[in-house]
């Protein structure tokens, strides 16, 4: 199946990507589409990602994490 790029800007973007990757436009466009499709399919809600991060950080902190002091917080902010 052939594809026709009718938007001049999109054509230029495809040419630039192909040039940077030292390949042809078909390969560059194919790779870009595969990358974007994977990114879209792998998307997870922010709440889910933050929950995972919170669980990970709690595990790293251990069972008795030490509270951060005001002086330590002030030092972080300069």
N, C-alpha and C positions, 0 to 999 in steps of 0.2 A: 504494500500500500504506500502510495506517495503522499507527501505532505507539501503544502504550498504555504510559504510564509508571506503574507500580504502586507503585514505591518513593517515598514522600513526600520523602525527602532528595534523590533524583535529580530529582524534579519541581522542587523548590526551587532546586537548582543550575542547572537549565535555565532557570528563570525569571530567576534572578539574572544568568546569562550573557547572556540576551536583553536584559535591561534595560540592562546595562553596554554592550552593543554597539548599543543602540537599534534592535533588530530583533525579529522574532518568534521563538518557541521553535523552530520548524522550521528556520529559517535558522541560528540559533545552534547547534543540535544538529548540523546538517549540516556546518557549518564546523568544529566541534570534532572530529567524526568524521573528516573529510577530513584535518585536521591530524595527528591521532593515527595514522591509517593511513600517511600519508607518513613520519612519524617512525619507525614500526615497519619500514616497507619500506627506509628508508635506514640502518637500524642496521648498524654494522660492529663486529666484535670489537675490544675494547680494544687487543689486541696489534697489530692492523692499523693502528689510528689512531695508536698511539704510534710505530710504525715509520715511518709517513708523516711525523710530526712530527720524528722524529730525522733523516730524510733532508733535510727542509726546513731544519732548523737547521744541519746540516753544510754544506749548500750556502751558507747565509748566512754561515757562519764563514769560508769560503774555503779555499784549499788549505793554508795554513800558519797555523792558528789559534793564538793565544797562550794559554798556560796561565793559568788564574786563580790568583792568589797567595792565600796564607792570609790576608793583610791585607785583600784585597778581599772574600773570603768573610766574614771577621769583620765588616767594615763593612756588608755586606748584612744580617747578623743583628743588628746593633746592639750 
